[in-house]
Amino acid sequence: MRNEFSEHYNILEEISRGRFGSINCCSNIRSGEILACKTIQKADLRDPLDRDCIRTETSILRLLAGHRGIVEIRDVYEDEECVRLVMELCSGGDLFDRIVEKQRFGEKEAAGVMRGLMEAVAFCHRKGVAHRDLKPDNVLFADNIVKLADFGQASSFSPGEGMSGIVGTPYYVAPEVLEGKEYDQKVDVWSAGVILYLMLSGFPPFNGDAPHQIFEAVLSCRLHFPRDPWQGISHSAKDLIRRMLCRDAYRRYSADQVLGHPWMNESCV
């Protein structure tokens, strides 16, 4: 990692702030290009696992470089106080904000977003990477191209080898993760299924007033399609969601199977 950030970039306005630092716009001094800079304060990385997450995100983003659906990393800088990741700027905002604005997506628009997301997820899985924290906040847009971001919880895997560790976000985490069992890359398909349900209906499939109640709902896996609004949504969309939110991970669809489902192809036309 290099440490001469200020020789190459100027920090501009803040975009967002998270647990370990901030994301700002920054400009390349030589070219004038506007990018995003994720600044992680080392003082906030008290847990060795948190420090590992930063190293993991950097190495995985480099491994996944070149796919249009993965946020591109440009540079990494480190000094005594912080680590800075310079990445492409996704000026179209995130999927969470779009869901809040629209409340519900039409099937064609939802399928377009889901296709972009699942193409990125399928690419990750072919490269031996599971994201493990898919949620609308981590789905960004650049010129209406879907971009998968925030690989801090991601893990590399080998075929036939399980992963472990309770990671993810309450509404979107797969049941096998909560159970503390070994799991595979299909945890990402579960999370994407939750996102699809949320886009089409405006509310999550497994809900609760507190995290423990959400976890109980996820573990019970009682998937319902209330008459309002699901009566007006196609049987094909509901079939895909059932296959993505299958409690049995062995029978759950893979990312490639999601891309091959009729709803994905019919609704994207």
C-alpha positions in Angstrom: 0.0 0.0 0.0 1.3 3.5 -0.8 1.1 6.5 1.5 1.3 9.6 -0.7 -2.4 10.1 -1.2 -2.3 13.9 -1.0 0.2 14.0 -3.9 -2.3 12.5 -6.2 -5.8 13.3 -5.0 -7.8 16.1 -3.3 -10.5 15.2 -0.9 -13.9 16.8 -1.7 -17.4 16.7 -0.2 -18.5 13.8 1.9 -20.9 11.3 0.4 -21.7 9.1 3.4 -20.4 8.1 6.8 -20.2 4.6 8.2 -18.9 2.6 11.2 -15.2 2.9 10.4 -15.0 6.2 8.5 -16.3 8.1 5.6 -16.7 8.0 1.8 -15.9 11.3 0.0 -15.6 12.5 -3.5 -12.0 13.1 -4.5 -10.4 14.5 -7.6 -7.3 13.2 -9.4 -4.9 16.1 -9.3 -3.4 15.3 -12.7 -6.5 14.3 -14.7 -9.2 16.1 -12.8 -11.3 12.9 -12.8 -13.8 12.7 -9.9 -13.7 9.4 -8.0 -14.8 8.1 -4.6 -12.5 7.7 -1.6 -13.3 5.4 1.3 -11.3 6.5 4.3 -11.0 4.0 7.2 -9.6 5.3 10.5 -7.2 2.8 12.1 -8.1 4.0 15.6 -11.6 2.5 15.0 -10.2 -0.9 14.0 -9.9 -2.2 17.5 -10.8 -5.8 16.6 -8.3 -7.8 14.5 -11.3 -9.1 12.5 -12.1 -5.5 11.5 -8.5 -5.0 10.2 -8.8 -8.3 8.3 -12.0 -7.0 6.6 -10.1 -4.1 5.2 -7.3 -6.3 3.8 -9.9 -8.7 2.5 -11.9 -6.0 0.7 -8.8 -4.6 -1.0 -7.5 -8.0 -2.2 -11.0 -9.2 -3.4 -11.7 -6.0 -5.3 -8.4 -6.5 -7.1 -9.3 -10.1 -7.8 -12.7 -9.1 -9.3 -11.3 -6.2 -11.4 -12.6 -5.9 -14.9 -16.3 -6.8 -14.5 -18.6 -3.9 -15.3 -20.9 -4.9 -12.4 -18.2 -4.7 -9.7 -17.1 -1.3 -8.3 -13.6 -0.7 -9.6 -10.8 0.0 -7.2 -8.1 2.4 -8.5 -5.6 2.9 -5.7 -5.0 2.0 -2.1 -3.0 4.3 0.3 -2.0 3.8 3.9 -0.4 6.0 6.5 -0.2 5.9 10.4 -3.8 7.1 10.8 -5.9 5.6 8.0 -6.3 3.5 5.0 -7.8 5.1 1.8 -9.4 3.1 -1.0 -9.9 5.1 -4.2 -12.7 3.7 -6.3 -14.9 4.7 -9.2 -17.7 7.1 -8.3 -21.2 5.7 -8.6 -23.1 8.9 -8.9 -26.5 7.3 -9.4 -27.0 6.5 -5.7 -27.9 3.1 -4.2 -30.8 0.7 -4.5 -32.0 1.5 -1.0 -32.7 5.1 -1.9 -34.5 4.1 -5.0 -36.7 1.7 -3.1 -37.6 4.4 -0.6 -38.4 6.8 -3.5 -40.4 4.4 -5.6 -41.8 2.2 -2.8 -42.4 -0.6 -5.4 -40.8 -1.4 -8.7 -42.6 -2.7 -11.8 -41.6 -6.2 -12.8 -39.6 -5.1 -15.9 -37.5 -2.5 -13.9 -37.0 -5.0 -11.0 -35.8 -7.6 -13.5 -33.3 -5.2 -15.0 -31.8 -4.4 -11.6 -31.8 -8.1 -10.6 -30.1 -9.2 -13.9 -27.3 -6.7 -13.3 -26.9 -7.8 -9.7 -27.0 -11.5 -10.4 -24.5 -11.2 -13.3 -22.1 -9.6 -10.8 -22.9 -12.2 -8.1 -22.4 -15.1 -10.6 -19.1 -13.6 -11.6 -18.0 -13.4 -8.0 -19.0 -17.1 -7.4 -17.1 -18.2 -10.5 -14.0 -16.4 -9.1 -14.5 -18.2 -5.8 -15.8 -15.1 -3.8 -19.0 -14.9 -1.8 -20.1 -11.4 -0.9 -22.0 -12.4 2.3 -23.6 -9.0 2.8 -25.9 -8.3 -0.1 -28.4 -5.6 0.6 -29.8 -2.6 -1.2 -27.3 -0.2 0.3 -24.5 -2.2 -1.4 -26.1 -2.1 -4.8 -25.0 1.1 -6.5 -25.7 2.7 -9.9 -23.3 4.4 -12.4 -25.1 5.6 -15.5 -27.8 3.1 -14.7 -25.3 0.3 -14.7 -25.8 -1.8 -11.5 -22.6 -2.0 -9.4 -22.0 -4.3 -6.5 -20.0 -2.7 -3.7 -18.7 -3.1 -0.1 -16.8 -6.4 0.0 -15.7 -6.0 3.6 -17.6 -9.2 4.7 -16.7 -11.2 1.6 -14.9 -14.5 1.7 -13.0 -16.6 -0.7 -14.0 -20.2 -1.1 -13.0 -23.4 -2.9 -15.5 -25.8 -4.5 -16.9 -28.2 -2.0 -15.5 -26.2 1.0 -17.9 -24.5 3.4 -17.6 -21.1 4.9 -18.4 -20.1 8.5 -19.0 -17.0 10.6 -22.1 -15.0 11.4 -22.0 -12.0 9.0 -24.6 -10.0 7.1 -27.5 -7.8 7.8 -30.7 -8.9 9.7 -33.3 -8.7 7.0 -31.1 -10.2 4.3 -29.0 -12.9 6.1 -29.6 -16.6 5.2 -31.0 -19.0 7.8 -28.0 -21.3 7.7 -25.7 -18.4 8.6 -27.8 -17.6 11.7 -27.7 -21.3 12.7 -24.0 -21.2 12.9 -23.6 -24.0 10.3 -21.1 -24.1 7.5 -22.6 -22.6 4.4 -21.8 -22.0 0.7 -22.1 -19.1 -1.8 -25.8 -19.6 -2.1 -26.2 -17.3 1.0 -25.8 -14.6 -1.6 -28.8 -15.9 -3.6 -30.9 -15.9 -0.5 -30.0 -12.2 0.1 -30.8 -11.4 -3.5 -34.1 -13.1 -3.2 -35.0 -10.9 -0.2 -34.0 -7.8 -2.3 -36.2 -9.0 -5.2 -39.2 -9.5 -2.8 -38.6 -6.0 -1.4 -38.4 -4.3 -4.8 -41.6 -5.8 -6.0 -43.7 -5.4 -2.8 -42.1 -2.5 -0.9 -41.6 -4.5 2.3 -39.2 -7.4 3.4 -40.4 -11.0 3.4 -39.1 -11.6 7.0 -39.9 -8.8 9.4 -39.8 -7.8 13.1 -39.5 -4.9 15.5 -36.1 -5.9 16.7 -33.1 -7.9 15.3 -33.9 -11.0 17.3 -37.5 -11.0 16.0 -36.2 -10.6 12.4 -33.8 -13.5 13.0 -36.7 -15.7 14.3 -38.8 -14.8 11.2 -35.8 -15.7 8.9 -35.3 -19.0 10.7 -39.0 -19.9 10.5 -38.9 -19.2 6.8 -42.6 -18.7 6.4 -42.7 -17.1 3.1 -46.0 -15.3 2.3 -47.3 -13.3 -0.6 -50.1 -11.1 0.8 -53.0 -10.3 -1.6 -52.0 -6.6 -1.6 -49.7 -6.2 -3.6 -48.9 -9.7 -4.8 -52.2 -10.3 -6.6 -51.0 -8.1 -9.4 -47.5 -9.6 -9.6 -46.9 -12.5 -12.0 -46.7 -16.2 -10.9 -43.3 -16.4 -12.6 -41.9 -13.7 -10.3 -43.2 -15.5 -7.2 -41.8 -18.8 -8.5 -38.3 -17.3 -8.8 -38.5 -15.8 -5.3 -39.6 -19.2 -3.8 -36.6 -20.8 -5.5 -34.2 -18.1 -4.2 -35.6 -18.2 -0.7 -35.6 -22.0 -0.4 -34.8 -23.0 3.2 -32.8 -26.0 1.9 -29.6 -24.5 0.5 -28.9 -27.6 -1.5 -32.2 -27.1 -3.5 -31.9 -23.3 -3.6 -31.1 -21.8 -7.0 -27.5 -20.9 -7.8 -26.8 -17.4 -9.3 -26.6 -18.9 -12.8 -29.9 -20.7 -12.3 -31.5 -17.3 -11.3 -30.2 -15.8 -14.5 -31.7 -18.6 -16.5 -35.2 -18.4 -14.9 -37.9 -17.5 -17.4 -39.0 -14.4 -15.4 -35.5 -12.9 -15.7 -35.6 -13.2 -19.5 -39.3 -12.5 -20.1 -39.4 -9.4 -17.9 -36.1 -7.9 -19.2 -37.4 -7.8 -22.8 
